[in-house]
Every structure is written in structure tokens, then in C-alpha cells.
Amino acid sequence: MFWRGVWGYLPANIVQGVVGFLAIILFTRLLSPTDFGRYALAFSVLTLAHVAVFTWLEAAMARFWASGKPGSDLAGHFASLYRAATWLSVAFIPVVGLVLWLWPADPLLKFALAAGLAGCPVRSFVKLAQERYRAAGEVAKAANLDMSVAVGGLLIGVAFALGGAGGAAPLLGLALAPLAALPFVLPGELKHARGGTAERGRLRSYAVYGYPIAASLALTVVLASTDRFLLAVYMDEAAVGAYHASYSIANRTLDVLFLWLGTAGQPALVMALERGGLDRLKVAAREQLSTFLLLGLPAAAGVALVARPLSEVLIGEELRTAAASVTPWIALSALLFGLTAYYFGQAFTLGKKTRRLLIAMAIPAGLNVVLNLILVPRFGLMGAAWSTAASFGIGMVATWLIGRRVVALPIPWESLARCGVATGLMALAVSRLPPIGGFGELMLDAGVGGLVYAAAALTLNAAGVRDVALSLLARRRLRGTTA
């Protein structure tokens, strides 16, 4: 199931990556640094609001679909989740409107916040459908929905930016694209709820499972957002824009990669545990982490190595210098977060001990606030980047240690060592290349780095990649002889 999902979700994640980079290229040029900073602040707020209110429903859909029994049990599952989503949406919109009306903030920032927050309920309904597709192994449906919303959101956001909507433009795209997809998604999903009733006991158990996940994700948002708010306080919104541009480059690259693997991996781990027990789970988990390391280590190192030419190509001139300086640290943070969220953190959802995940994430979130308060006033953007990297590192260790008491997910140390050596050889080769600047340097560094890493990984058989390659080659030869 894991590899079927990996290949099935590949097109969607390529599209997500392209859309993410196009968003950076376009919005850092269409918006002023101050407007881009407003967008960054509003995006952080809407992410936190969505996580706090709706994410527990999405987590319950992802985890409990596989254990549901066909018939009235699954119908009750769907009815409970969609009824709860409706109730929350009805309460969410007027509360947000009242808060924004009473809050004495910059009107342009309030407009951006209103645009982003208004889309939270719609995104939740679409996300519920997408999580069901993933849990059921309906890869094509999940991937197509993901691609259509991503591309639509970018096009709508660019249109509003050209129309002068300022920092609200990207957020209007994020709100309206899922709204356009909803009529094609929701009717089919609601059919699964026919004959079912919203059960308070079921929702209570879902909340006990899902709210700690939502709270831990909220703490992750705090980890990723505290620096922006403190930069706005101690510096200005333009500094927030520069930091967010850098964060978007590094984090988007790694997040798309880990989201791709995690989207396929999380349902596969649940299925392995539910239908094969702990032994089968450990085999699947070892394979997944080896794959994460094989792809994640060189990706993070690569982004750090090409920070300057990458910023010259992707980021508008007013923001690129400051952004390039912090990109390597953000790349490290993204790697640490990816390993935490998409592997080590799975121990709590697999063992249904999600309250412990909340404890694990509270440690780095609190540390991040303290470090930012100390370092941002003194070191500015670099202080924010250092705080984030240190906090995510502590968070990964805490999640691993606490998660071992729930479900002891294995660490393939040999794969880690071999992938690390291959990444080091790649970094050495790239560091020796001439700094010619711009797109030419980016392509040269990426091309040489990719070739060196591939050669080193195959030679070292990092994460068993040579064994896989030889197996595929043997299968192709066998097919050729039998054809």
C-alpha cells in the first residue's frame, strides 16, 4: 500500500511543489514587502484557527475509517463527522466576524485575515473528503482533488493580486478554490452517511483522540509562527515578508517531499498495524523511514547549498538578500519537522495515545517562544531562524523518546549512516563549484549535486536503493525475455 500511494501521489506532489514555487515567484513580485508580510501574518492566524477548530475531525476521519464496519457503523462514522463539521462552521463564521469587527488593527491586515478565515469551514469539508479517499486507498481521487485545489488557489490568488487586493489576494485563492471544488466532492461523501446518525458517544471518542492531535498541531503552528509575530513587533512587516519568503522556499521544498511520503505512509502504517500487528508494522515503518532519509537528507542539504541562487531566481529583489541568509537554517528546521510529524509522531496516532503527542509538542513550542524572545531582538532574522531550528531539533528528540513508550517505531541506523555519507559527498562536490549566480548556478549545483548523490547512494546501497534498482532491472529483463 505504501509504494502504491508513493507513486500515485507523485503527480499531485509535483504539482504542489510547482504551485508553491510559482506562488513565491509571483507574490513576492506582485505584492509589496509590507503586503507580503501581512499575508504571512494572516496565513499563520488562519492556519492556527483551522487547526484549533476543525483538524480533530479530519484526524478522526483518517484514523477510524479503516476500523469501521460496513453498514450502519460506517454510516454513523460519516454522519457524526459531517454533522459536527456543520455545527462548528455555523458557529465559526459569526465569531470570527465579531472578533475582527471589534479588533482595532490595521484595516488591510483585517481584510487579509477575513479572507483567510472565511475559507476555513469550506477547506475542512474538502479535507474530510480527501482524508477519506486516502484512508480508503483511492489515490487518484485524493491526488486529483489536491491538484485542482492547489492550481485553482494559485490562479485565483494571482487574479486578485493583479486586481489590487494586496495581502488578501493569496488568501482569497485559498478560500475560493476549495469552495469551487465542494459541489463535486460533498454530495458523493454525504451518501456514505445515509442511514447513519450523529452519535454523541462516537464524537466524544473522536474528540478524545483528535483534539490532542489538533492541539499538538496548534503548538507546531506556534513553533512556525512565533518568529513572524515577534519580527513584526521588533522590526516591521517587511521583515516578516522576507522571513516568510525564505521559510516558504525551504519549508515548501521539504514539506512537499514529506507530505508526499507521509500521505502514502500514514494509511499504510495504520493498515499494517490493524491487519498485521506490531511485527508487520515495524517492517513497514523501517522501510518508510529509510525512504524518508534517502530523499530528505539530500533535499535539505541541497536547499541549504543553493540558498543564494535559489533566492535570486524565486524571490523578488527587495526580499531576496535577507531571505537567502536564513534559508539554510529553515531547511534544517523543515527536515527535523518532517521526521517528527510524518514518522516519529505516528507512534501516538497508531497507539491512540494522542494526549502524549500534545506533551511532546509542548516542549519545543515553549522553548521556541523563549528563544525567540531572547534572540529576535538581538539578532533579527537570524535569531528567528536559530530559534526555529533548535526548537524543532528538541521537538524531534522529545517526540521520539515519549513515542517509544506508546509504539516503538524502529530507526534504521545503517540507512541513516549511509544516506548521511552520500549527502556529505554531495555537499563537498557542490561547495567546490564556481559561484556564477542566478539560474545558471542553480542548475549547475542541482545537476552536479544530484548526480554525485545518486552515484554515492548506489555505491553505498543507501537505504537499499541499489537492491531495489537491481530488482527492477531484473524484472524488466524477465519481461523482455517472456514477451
C-alpha positions in Angstrom: 0.0 0.0 0.0 2.9 2.4 0.8 4.5 2.2 -2.6 1.2 2.3 -4.5 0.5 5.5 -2.6 4.0 6.9 -3.2 3.7 6.6 -7.0 0.1 7.5 -7.0 0.6 10.7 -5.1 3.7 11.7 -7.0 1.9 13.8 -9.7 0.0 15.7 -7.0 3.1 16.5 -5.1 4.9 17.6 -8.2 2.0 20.0 -8.8 2.1 21.1 -5.2 5.8 21.9 -5.5 5.4 23.8 -8.7 2.5 25.8 -7.4 4.4 26.5 -4.2 7.4 27.9 -6.1 5.2 29.8 -8.5 3.4 31.4 -5.6 6.7 32.6 -4.2 7.9 33.9 -7.6 4.6 35.7 -8.3 3.5 37.0 -4.9 6.9 38.4 -3.9 6.8 40.4 -7.1 3.1 41.3 -7.3 2.9 42.3 -3.7 5.0 44.9 -1.8 7.2 43.6 1.0 4.7 45.0 3.5 1.7 43.4 1.8 3.6 40.1 1.6 4.2 40.4 5.3 0.5 41.0 6.0 -0.2 37.8 4.0 2.3 35.9 6.1 0.8 37.0 9.4 -2.8 36.3 8.2 -1.8 32.9 6.9 -0.3 32.0 10.3 -3.5 33.0 12.1 -5.8 31.2 9.7 -3.7 28.0 10.0 -3.9 28.2 13.8 -7.7 28.8 13.6 -8.3 25.9 11.3 -6.2 23.5 13.4 -7.9 24.6 16.6 -11.5 24.2 15.3 -11.6 21.6 12.5 -8.5 19.4 12.4 -9.7 16.9 15.1 -12.5 15.9 12.6 -10.0 15.3 9.8 -7.8 13.3 12.1 -10.7 11.1 13.2 -11.7 10.5 9.5 -8.1 9.4 8.7 -7.7 7.1 11.7 -11.1 5.4 12.3 -12.3 4.7 8.7 -10.1 1.6 8.4 -11.6 0.1 11.6 -15.2 0.9 10.8 -17.6 -1.9 9.9 -19.5 -1.6 6.6 -23.2 -0.7 7.1 -24.6 1.3 10.0 -21.3 1.6 11.7 -19.6 3.4 8.8 -22.7 5.4 8.1 -22.6 6.6 11.7 -19.0 7.5 11.3 -19.7 9.8 8.3 -22.9 11.2 9.8 -21.2 12.1 13.1 -18.2 13.8 11.4 -20.2 15.8 8.8 -22.8 16.9 11.3 -20.1 18.1 13.7 -18.4 20.0 10.9 -21.6 21.7 10.0 -22.2 22.8 13.7 -18.7 24.1 14.0 -19.0 26.0 10.7 -22.2 27.7 11.8 -20.6 28.9 15.0 -17.2 29.8 13.5 -18.2 32.4 10.9 -20.1 34.8 13.2 -17.5 34.5 16.0 -14.7 35.4 13.5 -16.7 38.3 12.1 -17.3 39.7 15.6 -13.7 39.4 16.6 -12.4 41.1 13.5 -15.0 43.9 13.8 -14.0 44.6 17.4 -10.2 44.3 16.9 -8.6 47.7 16.5 -6.0 46.6 13.9 -4.7 47.8 10.6 -7.7 47.5 8.2 -5.6 45.9 5.4 -4.4 43.2 7.8 -8.0 42.7 9.0 -9.1 42.3 5.3 -6.4 39.7 4.8 -7.5 37.9 8.0 -11.1 37.9 7.0 -10.3 36.5 3.5 -8.3 33.7 5.0 -10.5 32.8 8.0 -13.7 32.7 5.9 -12.4 29.8 3.9 -11.6 27.6 6.9 -15.0 25.8 7.0 -15.0 25.0 3.3 -11.5 23.7 3.4 -12.5 21.4 6.3 -15.3 19.8 4.3 -12.9 19.3 1.3 -10.2 17.9 3.7 -12.7 15.4 5.2 -13.3 14.0 1.8 -9.6 13.9 0.9 -8.8 12.1 4.2 -11.4 9.5 3.4 -10.0 9.0 -0.1 -6.6 8.5 1.4 -7.7 6.1 4.1 -9.6 4.0 1.5 -6.7 3.9 -0.8 -8.5 5.9 -3.5 -5.2 7.5 -4.6 -6.4 9.0 -7.9 -9.3 10.8 -6.3 -7.2 12.3 -3.5 -4.5 13.3 -5.9 -6.8 14.9 -8.4 -8.6 16.9 -5.7 -5.3 18.1 -4.2 -4.1 19.2 -7.6 -7.3 21.0 -8.6 -7.5 23.0 -5.4 -3.8 23.9 -5.5 -3.8 25.1 -9.1 -7.1 26.9 -8.7 -6.0 28.6 -5.5 -2.9 30.0 -7.2 -4.8 31.3 -10.3 -7.5 32.9 -8.2 -4.9 34.5 -5.9 -2.9 35.9 -8.8 -6.0 37.4 -10.3 -6.9 39.2 -7.1 -3.2 40.3 -6.7 -3.4 41.9 -10.2 -6.7 43.5 -9.2 -5.0 45.2 -6.2 -6.3 43.0 -3.3 -2.9 43.3 -1.6 -2.0 40.8 1.2 -5.5 39.3 1.0 -5.0 38.1 -2.6 -3.3 34.7 -1.9 -5.8 34.0 0.9 -8.8 34.7 -1.3 -7.4 32.0 -3.6 -7.1 29.6 -0.7 -10.7 30.2 0.3 -12.4 30.2 -3.1 -10.6 27.2 -4.7 -12.0 24.6 -2.3 -15.4 26.3 -2.5 -15.4 25.7 -6.2 -14.5 22.0 -5.6 -17.1 21.4 -2.9 -20.1 20.7 -5.2 -18.1 18.0 -7.0 -17.0 16.3 -3.7 -19.6 16.8 -1.0 -22.6 15.0 -2.5 -20.7 11.8 -3.0 -19.3 11.8 0.5 -22.7 12.5 2.1 -24.1 9.4 0.5 -21.9 7.4 2.9 -23.8 9.0 5.8 -27.2 7.8 4.7 -28.9 5.7 7.4 -26.4 6.9 10.0 -27.0 9.2 12.9 -24.7 11.6 14.7 -23.7 9.8 17.9 -22.5 11.8 20.8 -20.6 9.0 22.3 -18.8 8.4 19.0 -18.0 12.1 18.7 -16.7 12.2 22.2 -14.3 9.4 21.5 -13.2 11.1 18.3 -12.7 14.3 20.2 -10.6 12.5 22.8 -8.5 11.1 20.0 -8.5 14.1 17.7 -8.2 17.2 20.0 -4.8 16.3 21.3 -3.6 16.0 17.7 -5.2 19.3 16.9 -3.6 20.9 20.0 -0.2 19.4 19.1 -0.5 20.8 15.5 -1.5 24.1 17.1 1.7 24.0 19.0 3.5 23.3 15.7 1.9 26.4 14.3 3.2 28.3 17.3 6.6 26.9 16.6 6.4 28.0 13.0 4.7 31.4 13.6 6.1 32.9 16.9 9.1 34.2 15.0 6.9 36.1 12.5 4.8 37.9 15.2 7.9 38.9 17.1 9.6 40.1 13.9 6.6 42.3 13.3 6.9 43.6 16.9 10.6 44.2 17.0 11.2 45.0 13.3 8.4 45.5 10.7 6.0 43.7 8.4 8.6 43.9 5.6 11.0 41.8 7.7 8.2 39.3 8.2 7.8 39.2 4.4 11.5 38.4 3.9 11.5 35.7 6.6 8.3 34.2 5.2 9.7 34.1 1.7 12.8 32.3 2.9 10.6 29.9 5.0 8.4 29.2 2.0 11.3 28.2 -0.2 13.0 25.8 2.2 9.9 24.6 4.0 7.9 24.1 0.8 10.6 22.0 -0.7 10.9 19.7 2.2 7.2 19.8 3.2 6.1 18.7 -0.3 8.5 15.8 -0.1 7.5 14.7 3.4 3.8 15.3 2.7 4.1 13.1 -0.4 5.7 10.2 1.5 3.6 10.8 4.6 0.3 10.8 2.6 1.1 7.4 1.4 2.8 6.2 4.6 0.3 7.1 7.3 -2.6 4.9 5.9 -0.1 2.1 5.2 1.1 2.1 8.8 -2.4 2.1 10.1 -3.3 -0.8 7.7 -0.2 -2.7 8.7 -1.0 -2.4 12.4 -4.7 -3.2 12.1 -4.3 -6.2 9.9 -0.8 -7.5 10.6 0.1 -6.5 14.1 3.3 -5.0 15.5 5.7 -7.2 13.5 4.2 -6.1 10.2 4.1 -2.5 11.4 7.8 -2.5 12.2 8.7 -3.8 8.8 6.6 -1.1 7.1 7.9 1.6 9.4 11.6 0.7 8.8 11.0 0.8 5.1 9.3 4.2 5.3 11.9 5.9 7.4 14.7 4.6 5.2 12.9 6.2 2.2 12.4 9.4 4.1 16.2 9.6 4.9 17.2 8.6 1.3 15.2 11.6 -0.1 15.0 14.0 2.8 18.7 14.3 3.8 19.9 15.4 0.3 16.9 17.6 -0.2 17.5 19.6 2.9 21.3 19.8 2.2 20.6 20.8 -1.4 18.3 23.7 -0.4 20.9 24.9 2.1 23.7 24.7 -0.5 21.7 26.6 -3.2 20.1 29.2 -0.9 21.6 32.2 -2.7 21.0 31.3 -6.4 17.6 29.9 -5.4 16.5 33.2 -3.8 17.8 35.1 -6.9 15.6 33.0 -9.1 12.5 32.7 -7.0 12.2 35.8 -4.7 11.6 39.4 -5.6 14.7 41.7 -5.4 13.6 43.6 -2.3 13.3 40.4 -0.2 16.0 38.1 -1.6 19.1 39.1 0.3 17.6 38.8 3.7 15.8 35.6 2.7 18.9 33.8 1.4 20.8 34.3 4.7 18.3 32.3 6.8 17.3 29.6 4.2 19.9 27.0 5.3 18.6 27.1 8.9 15.0 26.9 7.7 15.9 23.9 5.6 17.3 22.2 8.7 14.1 23.0 10.6 11.9 21.6 7.8 13.9 18.3 7.8 13.5 18.0 11.6 9.8 18.8 11.5 9.2 16.4 8.6 10.8 13.5 10.5 8.8 14.4 13.6 5.4 14.9 12.1 5.5 12.2 9.4 7.3 9.4 11.2 8.1 9.7 15.0 4.7 11.4 15.7 2.9 8.5 14.1 3.6 6.4 17.2 0.9 8.4 19.1 -1.8 8.0 16.4 -1.1 4.4 15.9 -1.3 3.7 19.6 -4.3 6.0 20.0 -2.4 7.9 22.8 -2.6 11.3 21.3 -2.5 13.2 24.6 1.1 12.2 24.8 1.7 13.8 21.5 0.5 17.1 23.0 3.1 16.7 25.8 5.8 16.1 23.2 5.0 19.2 21.2 4.5 21.4 24.2 8.2 21.1 24.9 9.6 22.7 21.7 6.7 25.2 21.4 7.5 26.6 24.8 11.2 26.6 24.1 10.6 28.4 20.8 8.8 31.3 22.4 11.6 31.7 25.0 14.4 31.5 22.4 12.6 34.0 20.1 12.1 36.5 22.9 15.9 36.2 23.6 17.3 36.1 20.1 15.0 38.1 17.8 15.5 41.5 19.5 19.3 41.0 19.3 19.8 39.1 16.0 16.7 39.8 14.0 16.0 37.3 11.2 18.9 35.1 12.1 17.8 34.9 15.7 14.4 33.7 14.5 16.0 31.1 12.2 18.2 29.8 15.0 15.3 29.6 17.4 13.2 27.6 15.0 16.0 25.1 14.2 16.8 24.5 17.8 13.2 24.1 18.8 12.4 21.6 16.1 15.5 19.6 17.0 14.4 19.4 20.6 10.9 18.5 19.4 12.1 15.6 17.3 14.1 14.1 20.2 11.2 14.6 22.7 8.7 13.0 20.3 10.9 10.0 19.7 11.6 9.4 23.4 8.0 9.8 24.5 6.6 7.9 21.5 8.8 4.9 22.3 6.6 4.2 25.3 3.5 4.0 23.0 4.7 2.3 19.9 8.4 1.8 19.4 9.0 2.7 15.8 12.3 1.5 14.6 15.3 3.6 13.4 17.3 2.1 10.6 20.7 3.4 11.8 22.6 1.8 8.9 20.4 3.6 6.4 20.9 6.8 8.3 24.7 6.4 8.2 24.9 5.6 4.5 22.5 8.3 3.4 24.4 10.8 5.6 27.8 9.8 3.9 26.2 10.2 0.5 24.8 13.6 1.4 28.2 14.7 2.7 29.9 13.7 -0.6 27.2 15.6 -2.5 27.7 18.7 -0.3 31.5 18.6 -0.8 31.1 18.4 -4.6 28.6 21.3 -4.8 30.7 23.5 -2.5 33.6 23.3 -5.0 31.6 24.6 -7.9 32.0 28.2 -9.1 29.5 30.9 -7.9 28.3 32.1 -11.3 25.0 33.3 -9.9 21.3 33.1 -10.9 19.6 30.3 -12.8 22.9 29.0 -14.3 24.4 28.4 -10.9 21.2 26.8 -9.6 21.1 24.4 -12.5 24.8 23.6 -12.2 24.6 23.0 -8.5 21.4 20.9 -8.7 22.7 18.8 -11.6 26.1 18.1 -10.2 24.7 17.5 -6.7 22.0 15.1 -8.0 24.5 13.1 -10.0 27.0 12.8 -7.1 24.4 11.8 -4.6 22.9 9.2 -6.9 26.3 7.7 -7.6 27.2 7.7 -3.9 23.8 6.3 -2.8 24.0 3.5 -5.4 27.6 2.7 -4.5 26.9 2.6 -0.7 23.5 0.9 -1.3 22.0 3.7 0.9 18.5 2.6 2.2 18.8 -0.5 0.0 18.4 1.7 -3.2 20.9 -0.5 -5.2 19.0 -3.6 -4.3 15.7 -2.0 -5.4 17.3 -0.8 -8.7 18.8 -4.3 -9.5 15.4 -5.9 -8.7 13.6 -3.6 -11.1 16.2 -4.2 -13.7 15.9 -7.9 -13.3 12.1 -7.7 -13.6 12.4 -5.6 -16.8 14.8 -8.2 -18.3 12.5 -11.0 -17.4 9.6 -9.3 -19.1 11.7 -8.7 -22.1 12.6 -12.4 -22.4 9.0 -13.6 -21.9 7.4 -11.0 -24.3 
